[in-house]
């Protein structure tokens, strides 16, 4: 969950499998989260610009596509800030260019 409050600013929360709420700086969920979180641990820093954050999300998506055989086909990047929640961009998987049709 993500939100913005005038007094506390932006907040991101993770709800685990036993419904415990955790406040976090960065997050991902699902099978791909194991790969995405390791990328975030390496590249995330507080105070990132939107462009830096989107670049990091793109790196996470590429890592998931590379390493997870059941990776989703499409990804939606959303931004939550003082102006509310909005869809920022779509990312779609590209079929393997190196595969020659039979």
DAWO-V850845 format. One record per run of one state. SS is the DSSP state (h for helix, s for strand, l for the rest). FROM is the first residue (numbers start at 0). TO is the last residue. Records with the same first field share a line. If there is no record, write none. Layout:
BEGIN
SS: FROM-TO + FROM-TO
END
This chain:
BEGIN
l: 0-0 + 5-7 + 15-19 + 24-31 + 43-48 + 67-72 + 81-82 + 92-101
s: 1-4 + 8-14 + 20-23 + 73-80 + 83-91
h: 32-42 + 49-66
END
